[in-house]
Amino acid sequence: MTDTRRRVKVYTLNEDRQWDDRGTGHVSSGYVERLKGMSLLVRAESDGSLLLESKINPNTAYQKQQDTLIVWSEAENYDLALSFQEKAGCDEIWEKICQVQGKDPSVDITQDLVDESEEERFDDMSSPGLELPSCELNRLEEIAELVASSLPSPLRREKLALALENEGYIKKLLEIFHVCEDLENLEGLHHLYEIIKGIFLLNRTALFEVMFSEECIMDVIGCLEYDPSLSPSRKHREFLTKTAKFKEVIPISDPELKQKIHQTYRVQYIQDMVLPTPSVFEENMLSTLHSFIFFNKVEIVGMLQEDEKFLTELFAQLTDEATDEEKRQELFCAFSQTLQPQNRDAFFKTLSNMGILPALEVILGMDDAQVRSAATDIFSYLVEYNPSMVREFVMQEAQQNDDDILLINLIIEHMICDTDPELGGAVQLMGLLRTLVDPENMLATANKTEKTEFLGFFYKHCMHVLTAPLLANTTEEKPSKDDFQTAQLLALILELLTFCVEHHTYHIKNYIINKDILRRVLVLMASKHAFLALCALRFKRKIIGLKDEFYNRYIMKSFLFEPVVKAFLNNGSRYNLMNSAIIEMFEFIRVEDIKSLTAHVIENYWKALEDVDYVQTFKGLKLRFEQQRERQDNPKLDSMRSILRNHRYRRDARTLEDEEEMWFNSDEDDMEDGEAVVPPSDKTKNDEDIMDPISKFMERKKLKESEEKEVLLKTNLSGRQSPSFKLSFSSGTKTNLTSQSSASNLSGSPGSPGSPGSPGSPGSVSKSTSQMAAITTKGGLVGLVDYPDDDEEDDEDEDKEETVPLSKKAKLESS
């Protein structure tokens, strides 16, 4: 049997001064080599993982509270607490801490909470204890001044607290309170108010236990009624005894539990209603009061969880059809009060075993909005705790009940019928639905797949309820209702549907195509609310992004680009989110080369889009379309294009076509004498030039079929005969061998100066003794290239040209 003495819960204090549960485990103490000292270790009871490893520092102030709590600060603004199941375990660990720090285990705090100045420490050392005035009516003012003067000094606060504990001083003060009330002594009552408020600010658990005991708590509240700054005095005791009634919806048999509930309610009332709003300084001094309330609630929940008779009776009455609605409301409110954040997981496990979900289903069917809201909160806790449990329940329920009363459909209906203008409840419920339909948290076992089973159930029994508002509002070309609240609701529904498109594959695909959902969604593109129109566009964009041909055929068959194009044209020249989102969608189609959609858009909407020239998206789509058509009309050209594309990006000797033959027919001497063959950089080409290699290839074919003429131009620019030379061209240039006579006719061609083939282009090089012009032509193409700095190489070129082998010259002349 597990040792329950060392069983603890670990808590940390968050920024809101609330305690967060970090888990349950078993605590031990021992030497940790890494920390170089004795340490507290807590290992989780579930998997043995380390929840806490904290070195017992000699100077850390540890506090023992309520016999089962140890609280301390690890660093600034980082407080820790261990809540023990049994007092004996708390005492054992407390002794270990005191042993390390050299303290007497009988103390409740091991160190001063704040270091004091040397002057204060010297003054206080001279007086080992704080002597309180005798507790008498005529000395109340003196007592009040003593309490007020002790608050600024941590050491004096500690001594004052010890004096109040040891002498039973609080009970004596409360006796004087009765005397003052009987005598209607307002001055004495005002002094008592200041004294009791000061005792609260001492922040001591031992004092709180005295003040909040059954015999003292109402008198403490009475003292706090006489605030000198308020007139007349407040009637807090009257409210607690006459107005506030403790109602047992189900009788509680445990007297300790009942007393703890009373105490917690009254202390909470003191904190919220009786004590004045604390200043920033006083807020930190009331941290122990917050902790007292918190751990009381933890204890209450634990006691209720262990009382199986109470919970069994509660759920039996909640689900009993004979229970009237008012009684059920009281039962549920009583139950929901037990659902505090602390210790939640273990409690939910108990509730699940006892049938919490059927009870929630009954509560959600009630008319009371407040009760339904509490039920929604509990349902959200359950979904967060174990979504698979909720899915299993609703699938089993479908076998017995109609769709209208299924739990998940009740949730959807509450989302749709949310009366909040901001739809706060609907947003929360949509998040729960999203968690339930998220395949990422669904389980897969050897026998069954939760994803397949639950999604099949959801699309059969629940999806029609979710999409009902969408379908009802999109029967015409424009939304039938276009008010802000309806638009918000439809936007929420579209958000969930978009999530389904991304994660549910064939389930949502069948539903969209069979129910024509996309066409109905695109009606919302005509909404006056831009956020709703964008939600509709996002839904379509998500579908197109899948690049699924089933979706694409559905879009083309129903002409579902028409609402998008209309919205784009209606948006006009405005540069906004709608404009950018629509252009991005068409750009995606172009970049991803979705052929079917490209053809559909150009064939049906080109006339509407051809004038859009501030982006190249639509012209790019048109180019894609024309390329597709050309490939379809000429399959051989398509295969040739693929060859050339490979050749273009991968220049090697794998395919010896005519282009390579032309290359090897001219040796290095020819290239130096004529035009250098410099292939253009692939990086400078773009998709719009993709047809150039084909046209150039076809031109070369024609040239090969006809006789090529060699033009030897002789000019005497430097006063002597220039050598003859041959013009040779690579496949990357726009020049060919033609006669000199044709060169003079077409000076305005694309190759004229100022065009890509003009002087300075990488496609031509000429050499002469001083200056030599090479005029290259292709159907009128004129190129003038001048390199005046190459004089040193000219002589070499002339020699090379004069010594051209006869066989080579013969080949050139025959060509």
C-alpha positions in Angstrom: 0.0 0.0 0.0 1.3 3.4 -0.9 2.6 5.6 2.0 0.0 8.4 2.1 1.9 10.3 4.7 4.3 11.7 2.1 1.6 12.2 -0.5 1.6 15.9 -1.6 0.4 18.3 -4.2 2.8 20.9 -5.6 1.6 24.4 -6.1 3.1 27.6 -7.6 1.8 31.1 -7.2 1.0 32.8 -10.6 1.1 36.5 -11.5 -2.6 36.9 -10.5 -1.7 35.7 -7.0 -3.5 32.5 -7.6 -2.1 29.0 -6.8 -1.6 26.7 -9.9 -1.6 22.9 -9.3 1.6 21.4 -10.7 0.7 17.8 -9.9 0.5 15.1 -7.2 3.3 13.0 -6.0 5.4 11.8 -3.0 7.9 14.0 -1.3 11.3 13.0 0.2 14.4 14.7 1.4 18.0 13.8 0.6 21.4 15.0 -0.5 21.6 16.0 -4.2 25.1 16.1 -5.6 24.2 18.6 -8.4 22.7 21.1 -5.9 25.4 20.4 -3.3 23.0 20.1 -0.4 20.0 18.6 1.2 16.9 19.0 -1.1 13.2 18.4 -1.3 12.2 16.0 -4.0 8.7 15.3 -5.3 8.1 12.5 -7.8 4.8 12.2 -9.7 2.7 9.3 -8.5 1.5 8.7 -12.1 4.8 8.2 -13.9 7.6 8.8 -11.4 8.8 12.0 -13.1 10.4 14.7 -11.1 7.8 17.4 -10.2 10.1 19.4 -7.8 13.8 19.5 -6.9 14.4 22.3 -4.4 17.5 22.8 -2.3 16.8 23.6 1.3 18.7 26.9 1.5 19.8 28.0 5.0 18.5 31.5 4.5 15.1 30.8 2.9 12.0 31.5 4.9 9.8 28.4 5.1 6.3 28.8 6.6 4.1 26.0 8.0 0.4 26.7 7.7 -2.8 24.9 8.7 -0.8 21.8 9.9 -0.6 20.4 6.3 1.0 23.2 4.3 4.6 24.3 3.8 5.1 27.5 1.8 8.3 29.3 0.7 9.8 31.5 -2.0 12.4 30.1 -4.4 13.2 33.4 -5.9 11.6 36.8 -6.3 8.0 36.5 -7.3 8.2 32.7 -7.4 6.4 31.1 -4.5 6.0 27.3 -3.9 3.8 25.3 -1.7 3.5 21.6 -0.6 0.0 20.5 0.5 0.2 17.3 2.5 -2.5 14.7 2.6 -1.7 13.9 6.3 -0.4 16.1 9.1 2.3 13.5 10.1 4.0 13.8 6.7 4.0 17.6 6.9 5.6 17.4 10.4 8.3 15.0 9.1 9.4 17.3 6.2 9.2 20.3 8.5 11.6 18.7 10.9 14.0 18.1 8.0 13.8 21.7 7.0 14.3 23.0 10.5 17.2 20.5 11.0 19.0 21.9 7.9 18.4 25.5 9.0 19.2 24.8 12.7 15.7 25.9 13.9 13.3 24.6 16.5 10.6 22.5 14.7 8.0 24.2 17.0 8.2 27.5 15.1 5.9 28.2 12.1 8.4 30.3 10.2 12.1 29.6 9.9 13.4 33.0 8.9 12.6 36.7 8.8 10.8 37.4 5.5 12.7 40.6 4.7 16.1 41.7 5.8 16.2 44.8 7.9 18.7 47.6 8.2 21.5 47.3 10.7 20.0 50.0 12.8 16.6 48.3 13.1 18.3 45.0 13.9 20.4 46.6 16.6 17.4 48.3 18.1 15.4 45.1 18.1 18.1 43.0 19.5 18.1 45.2 22.6 14.6 44.1 23.3 14.2 40.3 22.9 10.4 40.3 23.0 7.5 42.6 22.3 5.5 43.4 25.4 1.8 44.1 24.7 -0.2 46.5 26.8 -2.8 44.9 29.0 -6.0 44.2 27.1 -8.3 46.9 28.6 -10.9 49.3 27.1 -9.0 52.4 28.1 -5.8 51.1 26.4 -7.3 50.4 23.0 -5.7 53.5 21.5 -2.3 52.5 22.7 -2.7 49.0 21.3 -3.8 50.4 17.9 -0.7 52.6 17.8 1.5 49.7 18.6 0.0 47.6 15.9 0.3 50.4 13.3 4.0 51.1 14.3 4.9 47.4 14.0 3.7 46.9 10.4 6.6 48.7 8.5 9.2 46.5 10.2 9.2 42.8 9.3 11.0 41.8 12.5 8.6 43.8 14.7 5.6 42.3 12.8 7.0 38.8 13.6 7.4 39.7 17.3 3.9 41.2 17.4 2.4 38.1 15.9 4.2 35.8 18.4 3.0 38.0 21.3 -0.6 37.8 20.0 -0.5 34.1 19.6 1.1 33.3 23.0 -1.1 35.4 25.1 -4.5 34.6 23.5 -4.8 38.3 22.8 -7.3 38.1 20.0 -10.0 36.5 22.1 -9.5 39.2 24.8 -9.9 41.9 22.1 -13.2 40.3 20.9 -14.5 40.3 24.5 -13.8 44.1 24.7 -15.7 44.4 21.3 -18.8 43.1 23.0 -18.4 45.6 25.8 -17.9 48.5 23.4 -21.0 47.5 21.4 -23.1 47.3 24.5 -21.9 50.7 25.6 -22.1 52.1 22.0 -18.6 53.3 22.4 -17.8 54.3 18.9 -14.3 55.5 19.7 -13.4 52.1 21.1 -15.0 50.4 18.1 -13.0 52.5 15.7 -9.8 51.5 17.5 -10.8 47.8 17.4 -11.3 48.2 13.6 -7.8 49.4 13.2 -6.4 46.7 15.4 -8.2 43.8 13.6 -7.3 45.2 10.2 -3.6 45.4 11.3 -3.7 41.8 12.5 -4.9 40.8 9.0 -1.9 42.5 7.6 0.5 40.5 9.8 -0.2 37.7 7.2 0.1 34.9 9.8 -1.7 31.6 9.3 -1.8 30.8 13.0 -3.6 34.1 13.7 -6.1 33.4 10.9 -6.9 30.0 12.3 -7.9 31.7 15.6 -9.8 34.6 13.9 -11.7 32.3 11.5 -12.7 29.7 14.1 -16.4 29.1 14.6 -16.5 31.0 17.9 -14.5 34.1 16.7 -15.3 34.7 13.0 -18.6 36.6 13.4 -17.1 38.9 16.1 -14.1 39.6 13.7 -16.6 40.6 11.0 -18.4 42.8 13.6 -15.1 44.6 14.4 -14.6 45.3 10.7 -18.1 46.9 10.4 -16.9 50.0 12.2 -14.6 51.6 9.6 -14.0 55.2 10.8 -14.1 56.4 7.2 -17.6 55.0 6.6 -20.8 56.3 8.1 -23.2 54.7 8.9 -21.5 51.3 9.7 -22.1 48.4 7.4 -24.3 45.5 8.5 -22.2 42.5 7.4 -23.3 40.2 10.2 -26.9 40.8 9.5 -26.4 39.9 5.9 -24.6 36.7 6.7 -27.0 35.5 9.3 -30.4 36.6 7.8 -30.0 37.2 4.1 -27.4 34.6 3.1 -28.9 31.2 3.6 -27.0 27.9 3.4 -29.2 25.6 1.4 -28.5 21.9 1.3 -29.9 20.7 -2.0 -28.6 17.3 -1.0 -28.0 16.8 2.7 -24.3 16.7 3.8 -23.8 14.2 6.5 -20.2 15.1 7.3 -20.1 17.8 10.0 -16.5 18.7 9.2 -17.3 19.3 5.6 -20.2 21.4 6.4 -18.2 23.5 8.9 -15.4 23.9 6.3 -18.0 25.2 3.7 -19.3 27.8 6.2 -15.8 28.9 7.1 -14.7 29.3 3.5 -17.8 31.3 2.5 -17.3 33.7 5.3 -13.6 34.2 4.8 -14.3 34.8 1.1 -16.9 37.3 2.1 -14.3 39.1 4.4 -11.8 39.2 1.6 -14.2 40.5 -1.1 -16.7 42.6 0.8 -15.5 43.5 4.3 -11.8 44.4 4.0 -11.2 47.7 2.3 -9.5 47.5 -1.2 -5.8 46.9 -0.3 -3.1 49.2 -1.5 -0.2 47.8 -3.6 1.8 47.5 -0.4 -1.0 45.8 1.5 -1.8 43.4 -1.4 1.4 41.4 -0.8 0.7 41.4 2.9 -2.6 39.5 2.4 -1.1 36.6 0.4 -1.6 34.2 3.2 -5.3 35.1 3.3 -5.5 34.1 -0.4 -3.7 30.9 0.3 -6.0 30.1 3.2 -9.1 30.4 1.0 -7.6 28.5 -1.9 -6.5 25.5 0.2 -9.8 25.4 2.0 -11.5 25.0 -1.4 -9.0 22.2 -2.3 -9.9 20.4 0.9 -13.7 20.8 0.2 -13.4 19.3 -3.3 -11.3 16.5 -2.0 -13.9 15.7 0.7 -16.8 15.8 -1.8 -14.9 13.6 -4.2 -14.5 11.0 -1.5 -18.1 11.1 -0.6 -19.6 8.7 -3.2 -23.0 8.8 -1.6 -23.2 12.6 -2.1 -22.2 12.5 -5.8 -24.3 9.4 -6.6 -27.4 11.1 -5.2 -26.5 14.4 -7.0 -26.3 12.8 -10.4 -29.4 10.6 -9.9 -31.5 13.7 -9.2 -29.9 15.7 -12.0 -30.9 13.1 -14.6 -34.2 12.1 -13.1 -37.1 13.2 -15.4 -39.3 13.7 -12.3 -37.0 16.4 -10.9 -38.5 19.9 -11.7 -36.4 22.5 -13.4 -36.0 24.7 -10.4 -34.7 21.9 -8.3 -32.4 20.8 -11.1 -31.0 24.3 -11.3 -30.3 24.3 -7.6 -28.6 20.9 -7.9 -26.4 22.0 -10.7 -25.4 25.2 -9.1 -24.4 23.3 -6.0 -22.4 20.9 -8.2 -20.7 23.6 -10.3 -19.4 25.3 -7.2 -17.2 22.2 -6.6 -15.5 22.5 -9.9 -12.7 24.7 -8.9 -9.5 24.6 -11.0 -7.6 22.8 -8.3 -7.3 19.1 -8.4 -9.4 19.1 -11.5 -8.1 16.0 -13.4 -8.7 13.5 -10.6 -12.2 15.0 -10.0 -13.1 14.8 -13.7 -12.1 11.2 -13.8 -14.5 10.5 -10.9 -17.3 12.6 -12.6 -16.8 10.7 -15.9 -17.3 7.4 -14.1 -20.4 8.7 -12.5 -22.1 10.0 -15.6 -21.4 13.7 -15.9 -22.1 13.8 -19.7 -25.8 12.7 -19.5 -26.3 15.2 -16.7 -24.8 18.0 -18.8 -27.1 17.0 -21.7 -30.1 17.5 -19.5 -28.8 20.9 -18.2 -28.1 22.2 -21.7 -31.7 21.6 -22.6 -32.9 24.0 -19.8 -34.1 27.6 -20.4 -32.0 29.3 -17.8 -29.1 31.0 -19.5 -27.0 31.2 -16.4 -27.2 27.5 -15.8 -26.5 26.7 -19.4 -23.4 28.9 -19.3 -22.1 27.0 -16.2 -22.8 23.7 -18.1 -20.9 25.0 -21.1 -17.9 25.8 -18.8 -17.9 22.3 -17.4 -18.3 20.8 -20.9 -15.2 22.7 -22.0 -13.3 21.3 -19.0 -14.2 17.8 -20.0 -13.3 18.3 -23.7 -9.9 19.7 -22.6 -9.5 16.8 -20.1 -10.4 13.9 -22.4 -11.9 14.6 -25.9 -11.9 10.9 -26.7 -14.3 10.3 -23.8 -16.7 12.9 -25.1 -16.5 11.5 -28.7 -17.2 7.9 -27.5 -20.3 9.1 -25.5 -21.9 11.0 -28.4 -21.3 8.1 -30.8 -23.0 5.7 -28.4 -25.8 8.2 -27.8 -26.5 8.3 -31.6 -27.6 4.7 -31.5 -30.4 5.5 -29.1 -31.6 9.1 -29.7 -32.6 11.3 -32.6 -30.1 13.8 -34.0 -31.9 16.8 -32.5 -31.2 15.8 -28.9 -27.6 14.6 -29.3 -25.2 16.4 -27.0 -23.0 17.7 -29.8 -26.0 19.1 -31.7 -27.1 20.9 -28.5 -23.7 22.5 -28.4 -24.0 23.6 -32.0 -27.5 25.0 -31.4 -26.3 27.0 -28.4 -23.6 28.4 -30.6 -26.0 29.4 -33.3 -28.5 30.9 -30.9 -26.0 32.9 -28.8 -27.6 36.2 -28.0 -24.4 38.0 -27.1 -23.8 40.7 -29.7 -20.1 39.8 -29.7 -20.8 36.0 -29.7 -18.5 35.3 -26.8 -20.2 32.1 -26.0 -20.3 31.0 -29.7 -16.6 31.5 -30.0 -16.0 29.3 -27.0 -18.2 26.6 -28.3 -16.6 26.8 -31.8 -13.3 26.1 -30.1 -14.7 23.0 -28.4 -16.1 21.7 -31.7 -12.8 22.3 -33.4 -11.1 20.3 -30.7 -13.6 17.4 -31.0 -13.2 17.2 -34.9 -9.4 17.6 -34.8 -7.8 14.4 -36.1 -4.5 15.3 -34.3 -6.0 14.3 -30.9 -7.8 11.2 -32.1 -6.6 7.8 -31.2 -5.8 4.8 -33.5 -5.8 1.3 -32.1 -5.4 -2.1 -33.7 -9.1 -2.8 -33.6 -10.6 0.6 -34.6 -9.7 4.1 -35.8 -11.4 6.8 -33.8 -10.9 9.3 -36.7 -12.8 7.2 -39.2 -15.6 6.3 -36.8 -16.1 9.8 -35.3 -15.9 11.7 -38.6 -18.3 9.4 -40.2 -20.7 10.0 -37.3 -20.1 13.8 -37.4 -20.8 14.2 -41.1 -23.9 12.0 -40.9 -25.5 13.3 -37.8 -24.1 16.8 -37.1 -22.8 18.6 -40.1 -26.2 19.5 -41.4 -27.0 21.3 -38.1 -23.7 23.2 -38.3 -24.3 24.4 -41.9 -28.0 25.1 -41.6 -27.5 28.9 -41.0 -25.2 29.1 -44.0 -27.6 27.3 -46.3 -30.6 29.3 -45.1 -28.8 32.6 -45.7 -27.5 31.9 -49.2 -30.5 30.9 -51.3 -30.3 34.0 -53.5 -27.4 35.9 -55.2 -26.8 37.9 -52.1 -27.1 37.0 -48.4 -30.7 37.2 -47.2 -29.6 38.5 -43.8 -26.5 40.7 -43.7 -26.5 42.2 -40.2 -23.3 42.2 -38.1 -24.3 39.4 -35.7 -25.3 37.1 -38.5 -22.1 37.9 -40.4 -20.1 37.0 -37.3 -21.9 33.7 -36.9 -21.4 32.8 -40.5 -17.7 33.7 -40.2 -17.3 31.3 -37.3 -19.0 28.5 -39.3 -16.8 29.2 -42.3 -13.7 29.1 -40.0 -14.6 25.6 -38.9 -15.5 24.4 -42.4 -12.1 25.7 -43.6 -10.4 23.7 -40.8 -12.3 20.6 -42.0 -11.2 21.2 -45.6 -7.6 21.1 -44.4 -7.8 18.1 -42.1 -10.7 15.9 -43.2 -9.9 15.0 -46.8 -12.6 12.8 -48.4 -15.3 13.4 -45.7 -15.5 17.1 -46.3 -14.9 16.7 -50.1 -18.0 14.5 -50.5 -20.0 16.9 -48.4 -19.0 20.0 -50.3 -19.5 18.5 -53.7 -22.8 16.7 -52.9 -24.3 19.7 -51.1 -22.9 22.3 -53.4 -21.4 24.1 -50.4 -18.8 26.1 -52.2 -21.4 27.8 -54.4 -23.4 28.8 -51.4 -20.3 30.0 -49.5 -19.3 32.3 -52.4 -22.7 34.0 -52.2 -21.1 35.6 -49.1 -18.6 37.4 -51.4 -21.4 39.9 -51.9 -21.7 40.7 -48.2 -21.2 44.3 -47.1 -19.0 43.0 -44.3 -15.5 42.7 -45.7 -14.4 40.1 -43.0 -17.2 37.7 -44.1 -16.4 38.1 -47.8 -12.7 37.3 -47.0 -13.7 34.3 -44.9 -15.6 33.0 -48.0 -12.6 33.7 -50.2 -10.3 32.0 -47.7 -12.5 28.9 -47.8 -12.2 28.7 -51.6 -8.5 29.4 -51.5 -8.0 26.5 -49.1 -9.8 24.2 -51.6 -7.7 25.3 -54.5 -4.6 24.9 -52.5 -5.2 21.2 -52.3 -4.8 21.0 -56.1 -7.4 18.2 -56.1 -8.9 17.6 -59.6 -12.2 16.5 -58.1 -12.6 19.9 -56.5 -11.3 21.6 -59.7 -13.9 19.9 -61.9 -16.6 20.9 -59.5 -15.4 24.5 -59.6 -15.3 24.6 -63.4 -18.6 22.8 -63.9 -20.4 25.3 -61.6 -18.4 28.4 -62.9 -17.4 29.2 -59.3 -14.9 31.8 -60.3 -17.6 34.1 -61.3 -18.4 35.5 -57.8 -14.7 36.0 -57.2 -14.2 37.9 -60.5 -17.3 40.0 -59.8 -16.0 40.9 -56.3 -12.6 41.7 -57.8 -14.1 44.0 -60.4 -16.5 45.6 -57.9 -13.5 46.3 -55.7 -12.2 48.5 -58.5 -8.8 50.1 -58.1 -8.8 50.0 -54.3 -5.7 48.5 -52.9 -6.9 46.5 -50.0 -7.0 43.1 -48.5 -9.7 41.8 -50.8 -7.7 42.9 -53.9 -4.5 41.3 -52.6 -6.2 38.0 -51.6 -7.9 37.5 -54.9 -4.7 38.3 -56.9 -2.8 35.9 -54.7 -5.3 33.1 -55.5 -4.8 33.6 -59.3 -1.1 33.9 -58.8 -1.1 30.5 -57.0 -2.9 28.9 -59.9 -0.3 30.4 -62.3 2.8 29.5 -60.3 1.6 25.9 -59.5 0.5 25.6 -63.2 -2.9 24.1 -62.4 -3.8 23.6 -66.1 -7.5 22.9 -65.8 -8.2 26.0 -63.8 -5.9 28.1 -65.9 -7.8 27.2 -69.1 -11.1 27.7 -67.4 -10.2 31.2 -66.1 -8.8 32.4 -69.5 -11.6 30.9 -71.6 -14.4 32.4 -69.5 -13.0 35.5 -67.8 -10.1 36.8 -69.8 -12.1 39.7 -71.3 -12.9 40.9 -67.8 -9.3 40.6 -66.6 -7.2 41.5 -69.6 -7.0 45.2 -68.7 -5.5 44.5 -65.3 -1.9 45.5 -65.9 -0.6 46.7 -62.5 0.3 43.1 -61.8 1.5 40.5 -64.4 -0.6 37.7 -62.9 -3.4 37.6 -65.5 -1.1 38.1 -68.4 1.0 35.3 -67.0 -2.0 33.1 -66.8 -2.8 33.9 -70.5 0.8 32.9 -71.5 0.4 29.7 -69.6 -2.9 29.0 -71.4 -1.4 29.8 -74.9 1.5 27.5 -74.2 -0.9 24.7 -73.2 -2.9 25.2 -76.4 0.2 25.2 -78.6 1.3 21.9 -77.0 -2.1 20.4 -77.6 -2.2 21.6 -81.3 1.3 20.3 -82.1 2.4 17.4 -79.9 5.7 17.1 -81.9 6.5 20.7 -81.0 5.7 19.8 -77.4 8.3 17.0 -77.5 10.8 19.2 -79.2 10.2 21.9 -76.6 11.0 19.5 -73.9 14.2 18.5 -75.6 15.2 22.1 -76.0 14.4 22.9 -72.4 16.7 20.1 -71.3 19.4 21.4 -73.7 18.9 24.9 -72.5 19.5 24.1 -68.9 21.9 21.2 -69.4 24.5 21.9 -72.1 26.5 18.8 -72.8 27.2 16.4 -75.6 24.3 14.0 -75.1 22.2 15.1 -78.1 24.1 15.9 -81.4 21.4 17.8 -83.3 22.0 20.3 -86.1 23.0 23.0 -83.6 25.9 20.9 -82.4 27.0 20.1 -86.0 27.0 23.9 -86.7 29.2 24.3 -83.7 31.8 21.7 -84.7 31.9 22.8 -88.3 33.7 25.9 -87.2 37.0 25.4 -85.4 38.6 27.7 -82.8 40.3 29.7 -85.6 36.9 30.5 -87.1 35.5 31.6 -83.9 38.3 34.0 -83.2 38.0 35.4 -86.7 34.3 35.6 -86.7 31.7 36.0 -84.0 32.4 34.4 -80.7 29.9 31.8 -79.6 28.8 32.9 -76.2 25.7 31.1 -74.8 23.4 33.6 -72.9 23.1 33.1 -69.2 20.2 31.0 -68.2 19.6 33.3 -65.3 18.7 36.1 -67.6 16.0 34.1 -69.3 12.5 34.1 -68.2 9.3 32.1 -68.8 8.1 34.6 -71.4 11.0 33.8 -73.6 10.4 30.1 -73.5 9.3 29.9 -77.2 12.5 31.5 -78.5 14.6 28.3 -78.7 11.8 26.7 -80.8 11.6 29.5 -83.3 15.3 29.8 -83.6 15.6 26.0 -84.2 13.0 26.1 -86.9 14.8 29.0 -88.6 18.1 27.1 -88.6 16.3 24.2 -90.2 15.1 26.4 -93.0 18.7 27.8 -93.4 20.1 24.2 -93.7 17.6 23.3 -96.4 18.6 26.4 -98.5 22.1 27.3 -99.4 23.9 29.3 -96.8 25.9 32.2 -98.3 29.2 33.3 -96.8 29.8 37.0 -96.9 33.3 38.2 -96.8 33.4 41.9 -96.1 36.4 43.8 -96.9 36.9 47.3 -95.5 40.0 49.4 -95.3 39.3 51.4 -92.2 43.0 51.6 -91.3 44.4 52.2 -94.7 45.1 48.6 -95.6 43.4 45.5 -96.7 41.6 43.8 -93.8 41.6 40.1 -93.7 38.6 38.1 -94.7 36.6 36.5 -91.9 33.5 34.4 -91.4 30.5 35.3 -89.2 29.4 32.4 -87.1 26.5 32.4 -84.6 25.4 30.5 -81.6 21.9 29.3 -81.0 21.5 32.0 -78.3 21.8 34.9 -80.7 19.3 36.4 -83.2 21.7 36.5 -86.2 22.2 34.3 -89.2 24.4 34.2 -92.3 22.8 36.3 -95.1 23.9 38.2 -98.1 25.3 41.7 -97.8 22.6 43.0 -100.0 19.9 42.2 -97.5 21.8 44.0 -94.8 21.1 47.4 -96.2 17.4 47.0 -96.5 16.2 46.5 -92.9 18.0 48.8 -90.6 15.0 49.1 -88.2 14.9 45.4 -87.3 15.1 44.0 -83.7 18.8 43.6 -84.1 19.5 47.3 -84.9 21.4 49.5 -82.4 19.4 49.8 -79.2 18.0 46.3 -79.4 19.2 43.1 -77.7 21.4 42.4 -80.7 23.0 45.8 -80.9 26.7 46.6 -80.3 27.9 45.4 -77.0 25.7 42.3 -76.9 27.4 39.1 -76.0 26.5 37.6 -79.4 29.1 39.3 -81.6 32.8 40.0 -81.6 34.9 41.5 -84.4 38.6 42.3 -84.7 40.7 44.5 -87.1 44.0 46.3 -87.1 42.7 49.5 -85.7 38.9 49.6 -86.0 36.8 47.1 -87.8 33.1 46.9 -88.1 31.3 43.6 -88.5 27.8 44.0 -90.0 25.8 40.9 -89.3 22.3 40.5 -90.8 19.3 38.2 -90.4 16.6 39.4 -92.7 17.7 43.0 -92.2 19.4 42.4 -88.8 22.3 44.9 -88.4 24.9 44.7 -85.7 28.0 46.9 -85.3 30.6 45.7 -82.9 33.8 47.8 -82.3 36.7 46.7 -80.1 39.5 49.4 -80.6 41.6 47.9 -77.8 42.4 44.6 -79.5 45.3 45.8 -81.7 47.8 43.5 -80.2 45.7 40.5 -81.2 45.0 41.6 -84.8 48.2 40.4 -86.3 47.7 37.0 -84.8 44.2 36.9 -86.2 45.4 37.9 -89.7 48.0 35.1 -89.6 45.5 32.6 -88.5 43.1 33.6 -91.2 45.8 33.4 -94.0 46.8 29.9 -92.9 43.3 28.4 -92.9 43.6 24.8 -94.2 42.4 24.3 -97.8 40.1 21.6 -96.7 38.5 23.9 -94.2 38.1 26.7 -96.8 36.5 24.2 -99.2 34.0 23.2 -96.5 33.2 26.8 -95.8 32.7 27.7 -99.4 30.5 24.6 -100.0 28.3 25.6 -97.1 
